[in-house]
Each structure stands twice: as structure tokens, then as C-alpha cells.
Amino acid sequence: MPPAAARPRSALRSFFNSEASGGIVLMGAAALALVVANSPVSGAYFEVLHSYLLGLSVLHWVNDALMAVFFLMVGLEIKREMLDGQLSTWSRRVLPGIAALGGMIVPAAIYLAFNGGPDGHPRGWAIPAATDIAFALGVLSLLGPRVPVSLKVFLTALAILDDLGAVLIIAVFYTGDLNLYALGGAAFVLVLLMGLNRAGFTDLKPYLLLGVVLWILVFLSGIHATLAGVALALTIPLRASPGKPEDATSPLHQLEHGLQHWVAFLIVPVFGFANAGVSFSGMSLASLLSPVPLGVALGLFMGKQVGVFAFSWVAIRMDWADLPANATWTQFYGVALLCGIGFTMSLFIGLLAFPTSPELQDATKLGVLLGSGLSALVGAALLGIAKPEAKPTKSR
């Protein structure tokens, strides 16, 4: 046990630091992918991504295996925040929960408005429904103390609930034909993991070993393999002492802290580099104005800000929740704009929505890059010029 003086670092502060810095790295990886995909070495870039290793392409290893670790991290964050953090009580869940709901409904409706006709592709309705927490916090970090901490907490909570919604959407709407034998095996492994938790096992090694088996079985079952990461996360024990949310001795906290930097600085940037590369060769204004990229871009840029802000405004006006402490409505609207940065999860859902169409995948990437870029630029500009609150507002 560490001495009393060696108090573990705040998990939330550590999360902010790693995610914000990781978001900046992600921006660089995405920009590099665009440069490479439109350079003389673009052929080698795409050739490497589609070369095969142990039965899967490099791109599939990134999207199915590496991203399973990302989803493991997402699951750990969801469980920790729900049981031991910023979402541990209903009063704390109300505002980000309502905002997240609006931020999923309105973008999906805008996308479907452009893709409901005979030339549209309605299967991509969920693409603009997700917020990229790393990218958004990366933009916030560039603004420094001009943004109240309460808004960073709000954005984090909203994005975590957003991720939960995205996980449910993937599980329900983007699951292919099922292999019942593999699915039964995955269920059996999950029962074993739950049994370890109930029996009080705190050693992470058996959980991780069974997690690898779970990933293989889920991969073979027809359910997207990344969901194995979420399922594994929910079985990792959280044994923090009551009233001590900074207790770093629980298995969940140890695994989360161990994965944070790997996910923020390696896995997510590698995913961004592998998936953000879209060649602009042969593209025209007509390509940008086709239903998929237009629906995605406007869903992210317009739908997110309208959904998050309008639903939050109603909740606050109805006295169901309070405006985050020390924040103005202008600053809150700026954060609502940043919720339109949907990079990682939006690209991922786009791959699931159009698995056999490289053209629609490229159209999705174009819409995600445009919508996320506009949201980041306009949101950062508004937060940069917004005047701070003269005195703290009431905080629930």
C-alpha cells in the first residue's frame, strides 16, 4: 500500500490530461493521413492497409483488434463514471443525459432528411450521432483556462453517455448474420468473467486472458468484435472504498490508468491515420453535395449543436438541471458546437454501415472531416471570444 502522502492522482484530472493531449495527436494523425493519401506515396499507403496478415488485412486488424482495446477503455470509463464518478447519481446524469439524447436524435434526423429518398443511403443514420471525446477535449485544451472546468466535466459526461448510445446502436443495428455456436461460447466466457467478479478475484490476468478468448468468439459470432471490449470492461471489478473515488487500488482503476496513454497516444491515432486517408482525386462539388457526405457533415455541424443546446435549454428552463457552474450560455453553446466533432466513433460507424462500399466509406470520411472540422473551428472561435461569467452560477 502506498503511504498516505503518496495520494494517487485524480482519475478525472489524469483522464482530462491524457485525452486532451491525445486529441491533439489524433488531429495530427488525421492531417497526416490526408496528406499521405493525396501524395505520390498514396499507392503504398493504401496497399499496406489492404495487405493481409494472419488471415486479416492490416485495416481489419486496426479496426477489429486494436479498436477492441479502445472499446475496452470506453467500457471502463462508462462503468467507473456510472458507479464511482461524474455520473454516479441521477442529478449528475440529467443534463449530460438529456443533451446526449438530443445530440443523437437531431443529427440522425438531419442525415435521414438527406438520405430518405431513392438515391439516399439511410443505413448510415447513426454516423453523425457520436462525439469524439479525445478530439473535443483536445480543442478545449488549446483554449486553456478560458473554459470553466465544469464545462469540461459536462462534455466528458456527455461524450461517455454518447459512447454508451453508440455501443448500443452498433450492437442492435450493425450486427450481421449470427453464428450461434460462437455466440454461445462467448456467452459462456462472459458468465465465467462475471463469476470471477462475484467470487472476488482481483488479479487482472485471468480477466484479460478470458477477454482474448471472448474477442475471438465474438469475432466469429457475427457481432462486431469490438463489443467484446465493452463486455469485458463491465466485468472488471471496481472495489474502491466508499467516499474515496480516487482509490487507485481497484482492478478497474489499475487497468484504466494502464490503458489511458496507450489508447490516447497509439491506438486512436493509428485508427485515425488508417481511416482518415481519403483521396480527393476526381472529387468535385457534386461529390460533396451528394446525400451521404452532406447528411453526415450537416448532421455533425448543425444537428449536434441544435440537439445538444436545445435539449439542454429545455432541461434547464424546466428546472430539471442547472447550467454548469461558472459557465455562460455563450460558453455552453460553444461546447455544444464542439460536440459536433464526431471523428473516431463516426468513422467507425461509417465502416460498419457501408462495409462493402469503398465509395460510400470515402463519402462518409469526407462528411466526417468536414462536419468535425467546422464544429472544431467555429466552437473554438466562439469559446475564444466568449466573456467569462462574472460570478458563479448555482450548481446542483
TORKOLKOL-29071 format. One line per field, with one value per residue (C-alpha): x, y, z; residue number from 0. Coordinates in Angstrom, 2 decimals. Last residue first. Layout:
N
xx: X | ...
yy: Y | ...
zz: Z | ...
nr: NUM | ...
This chain:
396
xx: -26.58 | -24.55 | -25.92 | -23.98 | -20.56 | -19.95 | -18.86 | -19.23 | -16.48 | -16.75 | -16.86 | -14.20 | -12.20 | -15.26 | -16.83 | -13.65 | -13.15 | -16.72 | -16.48 | -13.18 | -13.99 | -17.53 | -16.35 | -13.62 | -15.96 | -18.53 | -15.95 | -13.90 | -16.99 | -18.58 | -15.44 | -14.94 | -18.53 | -18.07 | -14.89 | -16.83 | -19.58 | -17.05 | -15.30 | -18.65 | -18.68 | -18.74 | -21.11 | -22.76 | -19.97 | -17.25 | -19.41 | -19.85 | -16.07 | -15.69 | -18.36 | -16.75 | -13.33 | -14.26 | -17.50 | -16.59 | -20.14 | -19.98 | -17.64 | -20.65 | -22.45 | -19.27 | -19.56 | -23.24 | -22.27 | -19.74 | -22.43 | -24.88 | -22.33 | -20.38 | -19.28 | -21.11 | -22.78 | -26.32 | -28.69 | -30.96 | -34.63 | -35.59 | -37.83 | -35.61 | -32.53 | -33.98 | -35.37 | -32.00 | -30.23 | -32.49 | -31.96 | -28.17 | -27.36 | -29.74 | -29.01 | -25.22 | -25.19 | -27.55 | -25.86 | -22.21 | -22.49 | -25.72 | -24.72 | -21.49 | -23.05 | -26.07 | -23.90 | -21.36 | -24.09 | -26.61 | -24.26 | -23.20 | -19.52 | -19.35 | -21.15 | -18.51 | -15.96 | -13.79 | -11.61 | -8.58 | -9.51 | -8.06 | -9.29 | -6.97 | -8.94 | -9.13 | -5.59 | -4.24 | -7.25 | -7.04 | -3.32 | -4.11 | -6.75 | -4.47 | -1.21 | -1.38 | -4.83 | -5.30 | -1.79 | -1.91 | -5.14 | -4.59 | -2.68 | -4.81 | -7.94 | -6.47 | -5.45 | -8.74 | -10.74 | -8.59 | -9.12 | -6.05 | -6.25 | -8.66 | -9.50 | -13.26 | -12.77 | -16.19 | -16.90 | -13.72 | -12.99 | -13.54 | -14.48 | -14.13 | -13.70 | -16.89 | -18.22 | -14.90 | -15.05 | -18.42 | -17.12 | -14.03 | -16.10 | -18.08 | -15.00 | -15.59 | -18.66 | -21.33 | -21.06 | -20.15 | -16.56 | -15.37 | -17.37 | -15.58 | -12.13 | -12.80 | -14.08 | -10.94 | -8.83 | -11.00 | -10.51 | -6.80 | -7.51 | -9.80 | -7.44 | -4.52 | -6.34 | -5.99 | -8.94 | -10.96 | -13.91 | -16.07 | -18.66 | -16.04 | -14.68 | -18.25 | -18.92 | -15.88 | -17.06 | -20.53 | -18.86 | -16.94 | -20.23 | -21.88 | -18.94 | -19.28 | -23.00 | -22.23 | -19.65 | -22.24 | -24.99 | -23.02 | -25.03 | -25.57 | -24.61 | -24.77 | -24.94 | -28.34 | -28.57 | -24.95 | -23.69 | -26.56 | -25.95 | -22.25 | -23.11 | -25.50 | -22.82 | -20.36 | -22.81 | -23.14 | -19.34 | -19.39 | -21.98 | -20.02 | -16.79 | -18.51 | -20.10 | -16.78 | -15.08 | -17.94 | -17.49 | -13.77 | -14.63 | -13.24 | -10.88 | -8.45 | -6.71 | -8.22 | -5.91 | -7.12 | -10.69 | -9.65 | -8.02 | -11.09 | -13.17 | -10.72 | -10.43 | -14.18 | -15.22 | -18.99 | -21.39 | -24.71 | -23.27 | -22.80 | -26.05 | -28.17 | -25.70 | -28.22 | -30.39 | -28.36 | -30.06 | -30.76 | -34.34 | -35.09 | -34.55 | -30.89 | -30.96 | -33.69 | -32.18 | -28.96 | -30.89 | -32.94 | -29.78 | -28.20 | -31.34 | -31.74 | -28.14 | -27.24 | -30.70 | -30.12 | -26.62 | -28.01 | -30.68 | -28.04 | -25.50 | -28.14 | -29.75 | -26.76 | -25.44 | -28.84 | -29.25 | -26.12 | -22.89 | -22.44 | -19.40 | -17.69 | -17.94 | -20.68 | -21.70 | -18.35 | -16.39 | -18.64 | -18.68 | -14.93 | -14.18 | -16.46 | -14.75 | -11.34 | -12.45 | -13.84 | -10.36 | -8.89 | -11.42 | -10.25 | -6.86 | -8.48 | -11.37 | -10.49 | -6.69 | -6.51 | -9.13 | -7.01 | -3.95 | -5.97 | -6.92 | -5.84 | -2.63 | -1.50 | -3.07 | -2.29 | -5.15 | -3.66 | -0.21 | -1.54 | -3.50 | -0.38 | 1.87 | -0.43 | -0.66 | 3.12 | 2.89 | 0.69 | -3.07 | -3.48 | -0.28 | -1.55 | -4.96 | -3.38 | -1.03 | -4.00 | -5.73 | -2.60 | -2.04 | -5.61 | -5.24 | -2.10 | -4.09 | -6.85 | -4.29 | -3.22 | -6.81 | -7.49 | -4.35 | -4.77 | -8.52 | -8.26 | -5.48 | -7.65 | -10.61 | -8.50 | -7.12 | -3.50 | -2.97 | -2.02 | 1.61 | 1.47 | -0.65 | 1.98 | 1.36 | 0.00
yy: 21.33 | 24.41 | 27.96 | 30.28 | 31.58 | 35.32 | 37.46 | 34.58 | 34.59 | 36.53 | 34.39 | 35.29 | 32.05 | 29.91 | 31.16 | 30.59 | 27.10 | 26.10 | 27.52 | 25.74 | 22.43 | 22.17 | 23.08 | 20.43 | 17.76 | 18.39 | 18.50 | 15.52 | 13.44 | 14.27 | 13.39 | 10.20 | 9.16 | 9.77 | 7.68 | 4.86 | 5.27 | 4.75 | 1.89 | 0.01 | -3.43 | -2.47 | 0.52 | 0.97 | -0.73 | 1.46 | 4.54 | 3.53 | 3.62 | 6.95 | 8.41 | 6.88 | 8.40 | 11.80 | 13.05 | 16.66 | 18.04 | 18.08 | 21.06 | 23.16 | 22.27 | 23.39 | 26.79 | 26.94 | 26.43 | 29.23 | 31.55 | 30.44 | 31.41 | 29.00 | 29.46 | 26.27 | 24.16 | 25.39 | 23.64 | 20.62 | 19.62 | 23.27 | 23.33 | 26.09 | 23.93 | 20.84 | 22.91 | 24.61 | 21.24 | 19.77 | 22.85 | 23.02 | 19.36 | 18.88 | 22.18 | 21.90 | 18.24 | 18.60 | 21.58 | 20.53 | 16.77 | 16.17 | 18.81 | 16.95 | 13.46 | 14.38 | 16.25 | 13.43 | 10.80 | 12.66 | 14.03 | 17.66 | 16.87 | 14.74 | 17.46 | 19.92 | 17.68 | 14.70 | 13.10 | 12.89 | 13.96 | 10.76 | 9.86 | 8.98 | 9.32 | 5.56 | 4.29 | 7.52 | 7.91 | 4.28 | 4.71 | 7.95 | 6.09 | 3.15 | 4.98 | 8.19 | 8.12 | 4.34 | 3.53 | 6.55 | 5.53 | 1.76 | 1.41 | 4.02 | 2.11 | -1.23 | -0.02 | 1.79 | -1.29 | -3.61 | -1.44 | 0.08 | 3.59 | 4.98 | 8.43 | 7.90 | 7.50 | 8.06 | 4.35 | 2.31 | 1.46 | -2.17 | -1.84 | -5.33 | -5.85 | -7.50 | -4.40 | -3.96 | -7.43 | -6.66 | -3.34 | -4.96 | -7.79 | -5.08 | -4.52 | -7.90 | -6.78 | -9.42 | -12.12 | -14.89 | -15.45 | -12.05 | -12.57 | -15.89 | -14.42 | -11.41 | -13.63 | -15.77 | -12.58 | -11.42 | -14.78 | -13.98 | -10.40 | -11.43 | -14.20 | -11.70 | -8.86 | -10.31 | -9.02 | -12.21 | -11.52 | -14.53 | -12.25 | -10.83 | -14.24 | -15.43 | -12.48 | -13.48 | -17.10 | -15.94 | -13.88 | -16.96 | -18.90 | -16.07 | -16.03 | -19.79 | -19.38 | -16.66 | -18.94 | -21.71 | -19.29 | -17.90 | -14.73 | -12.92 | -9.26 | -6.83 | -3.13 | -2.12 | -3.58 | -3.94 | -0.91 | 1.24 | 0.06 | 0.94 | 4.34 | 5.10 | 4.22 | 6.41 | 9.30 | 8.68 | 9.00 | 12.05 | 13.79 | 13.08 | 14.39 | 17.49 | 18.24 | 17.76 | 20.08 | 22.56 | 22.45 | 23.13 | 26.56 | 27.39 | 30.37 | 28.37 | 26.80 | 27.27 | 24.68 | 22.15 | 22.62 | 21.55 | 18.40 | 17.82 | 17.70 | 15.40 | 12.97 | 12.99 | 12.24 | 12.82 | 10.34 | 10.72 | 11.78 | 8.16 | 6.81 | 7.33 | 5.46 | 2.76 | 5.51 | 5.58 | 8.03 | 7.88 | 6.62 | 9.24 | 9.12 | 10.12 | 13.90 | 14.01 | 10.84 | 12.68 | 15.54 | 13.11 | 11.28 | 14.60 | 15.57 | 12.31 | 11.71 | 15.12 | 15.43 | 12.24 | 13.37 | 16.67 | 14.86 | 12.57 | 15.36 | 17.38 | 14.55 | 12.35 | 14.41 | 14.55 | 10.82 | 9.98 | 8.20 | 10.03 | 12.12 | 9.22 | 5.95 | 3.74 | 5.37 | 7.11 | 3.94 | 1.73 | 4.13 | 4.74 | 1.01 | 0.41 | 3.13 | 1.68 | -1.76 | -0.06 | 1.31 | -2.14 | -3.59 | -0.82 | -2.51 | -5.82 | -5.08 | -1.73 | -1.98 | -5.68 | -5.10 | -2.34 | -4.61 | -7.17 | -10.39 | -14.00 | -13.89 | -10.66 | -9.41 | -6.24 | -3.76 | -1.07 | -1.58 | -1.12 | 2.00 | 3.75 | 2.40 | 3.87 | 7.17 | 7.62 | 10.35 | 12.40 | 12.71 | 9.80 | 10.89 | 14.41 | 13.21 | 10.63 | 13.28 | 15.52 | 12.63 | 11.75 | 15.39 | 15.76 | 12.50 | 13.81 | 16.87 | 14.61 | 12.53 | 15.65 | 16.30 | 12.64 | 12.18 | 15.38 | 15.12 | 11.47 | 12.28 | 15.01 | 12.58 | 9.81 | 12.22 | 11.24 | 8.68 | 10.05 | 9.39 | 11.19 | 8.41 | 5.84 | 3.47 | 0.00
zz: -8.35 | -9.16 | -8.91 | -11.12 | -10.19 | -10.66 | -13.60 | -16.06 | -18.65 | -21.94 | -25.07 | -27.67 | -27.52 | -26.84 | -30.08 | -32.10 | -30.63 | -31.49 | -35.02 | -35.76 | -34.07 | -35.45 | -38.96 | -38.83 | -37.46 | -40.19 | -42.98 | -41.81 | -41.06 | -44.43 | -46.37 | -44.37 | -45.09 | -48.83 | -48.67 | -46.98 | -49.57 | -52.38 | -50.56 | -50.48 | -48.85 | -45.16 | -45.56 | -42.16 | -40.22 | -41.76 | -41.18 | -37.53 | -37.12 | -38.88 | -36.60 | -33.50 | -34.24 | -35.72 | -34.27 | -33.57 | -33.49 | -29.69 | -30.13 | -31.15 | -27.91 | -26.10 | -27.77 | -26.83 | -23.19 | -23.47 | -24.84 | -22.12 | -19.53 | -17.33 | -13.70 | -12.64 | -15.33 | -16.14 | -13.78 | -14.22 | -14.26 | -13.70 | -16.79 | -18.17 | -17.55 | -19.26 | -22.16 | -22.71 | -22.57 | -25.29 | -27.45 | -26.92 | -27.52 | -30.44 | -32.18 | -31.79 | -32.82 | -35.76 | -37.38 | -37.57 | -37.15 | -39.06 | -41.59 | -42.39 | -42.30 | -44.44 | -46.94 | -47.13 | -47.64 | -49.85 | -52.56 | -52.14 | -51.59 | -54.72 | -56.71 | -55.59 | -57.27 | -56.41 | -59.10 | -56.84 | -53.32 | -51.88 | -48.43 | -45.56 | -42.34 | -41.71 | -41.13 | -39.66 | -37.38 | -36.22 | -35.55 | -33.64 | -31.57 | -30.72 | -30.03 | -27.97 | -26.41 | -26.23 | -24.99 | -22.65 | -20.98 | -20.90 | -17.63 | -15.91 | -16.91 | -15.94 | -12.50 | -11.92 | -12.88 | -10.77 | -7.66 | -5.97 | -7.43 | -4.83 | -6.20 | -5.77 | -1.98 | -0.38 | -0.21 | -0.86 | -4.50 | -5.45 | -9.11 | -10.54 | -14.31 | -15.64 | -17.45 | -19.20 | -20.77 | -22.38 | -23.70 | -25.23 | -26.71 | -28.49 | -30.66 | -32.33 | -34.25 | -33.74 | -36.42 | -33.97 | -35.13 | -33.88 | -30.68 | -30.16 | -30.79 | -28.55 | -25.72 | -25.89 | -25.60 | -22.69 | -20.96 | -20.85 | -19.74 | -16.90 | -15.81 | -15.66 | -13.83 | -10.33 | -8.30 | -7.92 | -5.59 | -6.39 | -7.99 | -10.38 | -11.31 | -11.89 | -14.19 | -16.24 | -16.37 | -17.49 | -20.24 | -21.35 | -21.61 | -23.57 | -25.99 | -26.47 | -27.17 | -29.73 | -31.38 | -31.66 | -32.74 | -35.66 | -36.30 | -39.57 | -39.28 | -36.35 | -37.16 | -35.78 | -32.26 | -31.09 | -33.01 | -31.70 | -28.13 | -28.39 | -29.90 | -27.02 | -24.50 | -26.40 | -26.20 | -22.46 | -22.26 | -24.55 | -22.36 | -19.18 | -20.73 | -22.13 | -18.74 | -16.92 | -19.41 | -18.93 | -15.15 | -15.59 | -16.95 | -20.45 | -20.66 | -18.51 | -21.54 | -25.02 | -26.61 | -24.03 | -25.28 | -28.79 | -27.41 | -25.26 | -28.44 | -30.29 | -27.40 | -26.67 | -30.24 | -30.22 | -31.86 | -33.73 | -37.10 | -38.32 | -36.85 | -39.99 | -42.24 | -43.23 | -44.77 | -48.02 | -50.35 | -54.08 | -53.65 | -50.99 | -47.23 | -47.37 | -47.00 | -44.32 | -42.87 | -42.04 | -40.44 | -38.32 | -37.19 | -36.22 | -34.24 | -32.30 | -31.18 | -29.75 | -28.26 | -26.29 | -25.31 | -24.00 | -21.97 | -20.45 | -19.95 | -18.03 | -16.02 | -15.17 | -12.27 | -10.55 | -11.18 | -9.21 | -10.19 | -13.49 | -12.50 | -10.79 | -8.86 | -10.27 | -13.56 | -14.12 | -13.47 | -15.62 | -18.58 | -18.36 | -18.23 | -21.21 | -23.26 | -22.39 | -23.53 | -26.64 | -27.38 | -26.77 | -29.24 | -31.57 | -31.83 | -32.83 | -35.21 | -36.82 | -36.72 | -37.54 | -40.25 | -41.80 | -41.76 | -43.68 | -41.93 | -42.43 | -40.44 | -42.14 | -45.36 | -47.32 | -47.59 | -45.34 | -46.87 | -50.41 | -49.43 | -48.13 | -50.91 | -53.54 | -51.68 | -51.88 | -54.57 | -52.21 | -51.71 | -49.28 | -47.49 | -46.86 | -45.70 | -43.39 | -41.96 | -41.11 | -39.36 | -37.39 | -36.38 | -35.15 | -33.24 | -31.52 | -30.42 | -29.15 | -27.25 | -25.39 | -24.36 | -23.59 | -21.48 | -19.48 | -18.99 | -17.91 | -15.46 | -13.99 | -13.76 | -12.23 | -9.65 | -8.92 | -6.24 | -2.80 | -1.98 | 1.38 | 2.87 | 2.08 | -0.83 | 0.00
nr: 395 | 394 | 393 | 392 | 391 | 390 | 389 | 388 | 387 | 386 | 385 | 384 | 383 | 382 | 381 | 380 | 379 | 378 | 377 | 376 | 375 | 374 | 373 | 372 | 371 | 370 | 369 | 368 | 367 | 366 | 365 | 364 | 363 | 362 | 361 | 360 | 359 | 358 | 357 | 356 | 355 | 354 | 353 | 352 | 351 | 350 | 349 | 348 | 347 | 346 | 345 | 344 | 343 | 342 | 341 | 340 | 339 | 338 | 337 | 336 | 335 | 334 | 333 | 332 | 331 | 330 | 329 | 328 | 327 | 326 | 325 | 324 | 323 | 322 | 321 | 320 | 319 | 318 | 317 | 316 | 315 | 314 | 313 | 312 | 311 | 310 | 309 | 308 | 307 | 306 | 305 | 304 | 303 | 302 | 301 | 300 | 299 | 298 | 297 | 296 | 295 | 294 | 293 | 292 | 291 | 290 | 289 | 288 | 287 | 286 | 285 | 284 | 283 | 282 | 281 | 280 | 279 | 278 | 277 | 276 | 275 | 274 | 273 | 272 | 271 | 270 | 269 | 268 | 267 | 266 | 265 | 264 | 263 | 262 | 261 | 260 | 259 | 258 | 257 | 256 | 255 | 254 | 253 | 252 | 251 | 250 | 249 | 248 | 247 | 246 | 245 | 244 | 243 | 242 | 241 | 240 | 239 | 238 | 237 | 236 | 235 | 234 | 233 | 232 | 231 | 230 | 229 | 228 | 227 | 226 | 225 | 224 | 223 | 222 | 221 | 220 | 219 | 218 | 217 | 216 | 215 | 214 | 213 | 212 | 211 | 210 | 209 | 208 | 207 | 206 | 205 | 204 | 203 | 202 | 201 | 200 | 199 | 198 | 197 | 196 | 195 | 194 | 193 | 192 | 191 | 190 | 189 | 188 | 187 | 186 | 185 | 184 | 183 | 182 | 181 | 180 | 179 | 178 | 177 | 176 | 175 | 174 | 173 | 172 | 171 | 170 | 169 | 168 | 167 | 166 | 165 | 164 | 163 | 162 | 161 | 160 | 159 | 158 | 157 | 156 | 155 | 154 | 153 | 152 | 151 | 150 | 149 | 148 | 147 | 146 | 145 | 144 | 143 | 142 | 141 | 140 | 139 | 138 | 137 | 136 | 135 | 134 | 133 | 132 | 131 | 130 | 129 | 128 | 127 | 126 | 125 | 124 | 123 | 122 | 121 | 120 | 119 | 118 | 117 | 116 | 115 | 114 | 113 | 112 | 111 | 110 | 109 | 108 | 107 | 106 | 105 | 104 | 103 | 102 | 101 | 100 | 99 | 98 | 97 | 96 | 95 | 94 | 93 | 92 | 91 | 90 | 89 | 88 | 87 | 86 | 85 | 84 | 83 | 82 | 81 | 80 | 79 | 78 | 77 | 76 | 75 | 74 | 73 | 72 | 71 | 70 | 69 | 68 | 67 | 66 | 65 | 64 | 63 | 62 | 61 | 60 | 59 | 58 | 57 | 56 | 55 | 54 | 53 | 52 | 51 | 50 | 49 | 48 | 47 | 46 | 45 | 44 | 43 | 42 | 41 | 40 | 39 | 38 | 37 | 36 | 35 | 34 | 33 | 32 | 31 | 30 | 29 | 28 | 27 | 26 | 25 | 24 | 23 | 22 | 21 | 20 | 19 | 18 | 17 | 16 | 15 | 14 | 13 | 12 | 11 | 10 | 9 | 8 | 7 | 6 | 5 | 4 | 3 | 2 | 1 | 0
